[in-house]
Amino acid sequence: MAEEELKKSRTALDAKWDACIDLTVRRFAYSSLAGTLAGLLFFRSPITRWASVAFGAGVGIGTAYTECSYLFEGSVPKWTSSKISSVPYGSSQVSIVF
């Protein structure tokens, strides 16, 4: 019974890695292609064109890394904090000292 659970967890981990690698390769390729097209359309210098390609590749890898971290952790990011403000609205006090 323990061997079956180990195989299931290993299979799930392999599936996550496969999905992550696939996502990374696709996003890297598509973002690099978008950076190449943007560089060809908007920039004349070869240096700025390569910078556009590098920026696109970085965006692709960054978004893939974020998605993979969510995939492995199994949770959605928490964008807001539980405690927004300790001062009620309209009663903030601003002191300007010169």
C-alpha positions as CSV (number, residue, x, y, z in Angstrom):
1,M,0.0,0.0,0.0
2,A,2.9,2.4,0.7
3,E,4.4,1.6,-2.6
4,E,1.2,2.6,-4.4
5,E,1.1,5.9,-2.6
6,L,4.8,6.5,-3.4
7,K,4.1,5.8,-7.1
8,K,1.1,8.2,-7.1
9,S,3.1,11.0,-5.5
10,R,6.0,10.4,-7.8
11,T,3.7,10.3,-10.8
12,A,2.1,13.6,-9.7
13,L,5.5,15.2,-9.2
14,D,6.6,14.0,-12.7
15,A,3.4,15.5,-14.2
16,K,4.1,18.8,-12.5
17,W,7.7,18.9,-13.8
18,D,6.5,18.0,-17.3
19,A,3.9,20.8,-17.2
20,C,6.4,23.2,-15.8
21,I,9.1,22.5,-18.4
22,D,6.5,22.7,-21.2
23,L,5.2,26.0,-19.9
24,T,8.7,27.4,-19.6
25,V,9.8,26.4,-23.1
26,R,6.6,27.7,-24.7
27,R,6.6,31.0,-22.8
28,F,10.3,31.6,-23.5
29,A,9.8,31.0,-27.2
30,Y,6.6,33.0,-27.6
31,S,8.0,35.9,-25.6
32,S,11.3,35.9,-27.4
33,L,9.4,35.9,-30.7
34,A,7.2,38.8,-29.5
35,G,10.4,40.7,-28.5
36,T,11.9,40.0,-31.9
37,L,8.9,41.4,-33.7
38,A,8.7,44.4,-31.5
39,G,12.4,45.0,-32.0
40,L,12.1,44.8,-35.7
41,L,9.1,47.2,-35.8
42,F,10.2,49.8,-33.3
43,F,14.0,49.9,-33.1
44,R,16.7,50.5,-35.7
45,S,19.8,49.8,-33.7
46,P,20.9,46.1,-33.4
47,I,21.6,46.7,-29.7
48,T,18.1,47.8,-28.9
49,R,16.7,45.0,-30.9
50,W,18.7,42.4,-28.9
51,A,17.6,44.2,-25.7
52,S,14.0,43.8,-26.8
53,V,14.5,40.1,-27.4
54,A,16.2,39.7,-24.0
55,F,13.4,41.6,-22.3
56,G,10.8,39.3,-24.0
57,A,12.7,36.2,-23.0
58,G,13.0,37.5,-19.4
59,V,9.3,38.2,-19.2
60,G,8.6,34.7,-20.5
61,I,10.9,33.0,-18.0
62,G,9.6,35.1,-15.2
63,T,5.9,34.3,-15.8
64,A,6.7,30.6,-16.3
65,Y,8.6,30.7,-13.0
66,T,5.7,32.3,-11.2
67,E,3.2,29.8,-12.6
68,C,5.5,26.8,-11.8
69,S,5.9,28.0,-8.2
70,Y,2.1,28.2,-7.9
71,L,1.9,24.7,-9.4
72,F,4.3,23.2,-7.0
73,E,3.0,25.0,-3.9
74,G,-0.6,24.4,-4.8
75,S,-1.8,27.7,-3.7
76,V,-3.0,31.0,-5.2
77,P,-1.0,34.1,-4.2
78,K,-2.5,36.3,-1.5
79,W,-2.4,39.8,-3.0
80,T,-3.9,41.7,-0.1
81,S,-3.0,41.7,3.5
82,S,-5.6,40.8,6.2
83,K,-5.1,44.1,7.9
84,I,-5.3,47.0,5.4
85,S,-5.1,50.0,7.7
86,S,-5.1,50.7,11.4
87,V,-6.4,54.3,10.8
88,P,-10.1,54.6,9.9
89,Y,-10.9,56.4,6.7
90,G,-11.2,60.1,7.0
91,S,-9.5,60.4,10.4
92,S,-5.9,60.4,9.2
93,Q,-3.7,63.1,10.7
94,V,-0.9,64.6,8.6
95,S,1.8,66.6,10.3
96,I,4.1,68.8,8.2
97,V,7.2,69.9,10.0
98,F,9.5,72.5,8.5
